[in-house]
């Protein structure tokens, strides 16, 4: 118990230090007084006009940019069947090799998320009565928006959203959490049991609703210098995702369709706001530069931006200025991209797929997401360099320790304009996108299909085909009949489910959805136990290649791996947390 109290005190000290450091004493003292030792009182700190906003800004810093989980550029995609990490010693392989457990963890966000929750709770308790001065934060500020009460109302909405987000990040990993909605002190009992999953869902939903009631509609509603803050639609997107998880087989084994309907309704409520739309350039959704608006219409909420070339250095092909090719997409995922000409899966006899020309006439999103062997320069990519993944090619399997293990390299997230290892480097700003509109459409289609099936086929296909029709993608529409020979027919609930799942992977690949989607569908014990497949390419003459799939590695997934283990460090502090089953 003493250890846990010391730990909480440590968190309190960290939280406070962010805001006091670097601030002059006289700036904080609104009444001209000091404490007996000359330090600031808590009341004096919160009375400063800048303190509350600075405290709130620091809560945002808890959001994680997810391009590097191991200190060497590993992404969560390599912890499932989407990819293999080229560094075979990466800790990301803990997910794949059967060594995952309480004393061997990866992506253990427990402490960080609770620190964010703790700071949000402090802010929610102290914001009322703080010394903020009303400021014109909205582009269309009405006089009523500039009152003290209106501003407090709004900034508390930001804290409600952030707390809900941190809570969800815990629940989706560990299955449940200890609900803490007040500022705990070292005098409180801190060895608390976790709440049930349903109790957590209810609490997160309430926080989302509190945020929705208080926040501006979308990013465009904020003044330019405040864009990137929480919005009503961000809270709605979080609630829709939460309820989708709650309705899924992992947490809804009885198949209660009312849960699916709630998830569909939550997604539809956001869609009906007409506050977001698909961006017209799929490859630029994730990049913020002079040609791509920093807050494009599709991005609902994202982290702060990196401003460097670290993502490119970690993931580009090895011949590209010494990059390390970390995230190597698997053939398992490449095979999910359909044929552009027919809109059919490549396993369909009528698809038009040719094993001797496997990348010809494929869904354009394959090229946007994955770099594959190309005998000619890839348009626009890093000064239009050629990608050679054939055996003996400059980027081929076995060329060096960092070379692709699968025959593929990551393309998604990488900026054509980035330059590194040069006398004149070019950095590119990129956030980690947490919510985007395409996911909302996919959430809606999935939930509606599970709730009502073919009774809502028109609405389901409309959501899917909106995504498929994106400028630059323009995939044939899914349809209920097939009079033209093109476009895949999906006219049963099971077939719709299959196409929805496939569309999620193709559209959202490498964005950390599949890792959790396959778990919530309760399919991971089968899907994630399959071998990871690669493509070995042999060049026989100029522009002539033969293609042969091969097993890159076998993976291990046990039933316990549906949830993260609670680390032994946390259990030692608070035994009442209890370990997840099987660990």
Secondary structure, DSSP 8 states (H G I E B T S, - for coil): -HHHHHHHHHHHHHHHHHHHTT--HHHH-SSS---TTS---HHHHHHSTTHHHHHHHHHHTTS--TT-SSSSS--GGGGTTTEEES-TT-GGGGGTSS--BTTB-SS--HHHHHHHHHHHHHHHHHSTT--------BTT--GGGGSHHHHHHHHHHHHHHHHHHHHHHHHHHHS------S---TTS--------HHHHHHHHHHHHHHHHHHS-SSGGGB-GGGTTS--HHHHHHHHHHHHHHHHSTTT-TT--HHHHHHHHHHHHHHHTTT-----S-GGGTT-BBTTB-TT-SSEEEE---EEESHHHHHHS-TTTTT----EEE-HHHHTTS-BTTT---TTSTTS---TTSTTTTB-HHHHHHEE---SS--TTTTTT-----STTSTT-TTSSTTS-SSS-EE-TT--TT-B-SSSS-B-EEE--EEEEHHHHHHHHHHHHHHHHGGGGHHHHHHHHHHHHT-TTT-----BS--SSS-S-B--SHHHHHHHHHHHHHHHHTTTTSHHHHHHHTT-HHHHTTS-EEEEEEEEEETTEEEEEEEEEE-----GGGGS----HHHHHH-GGG---TT-
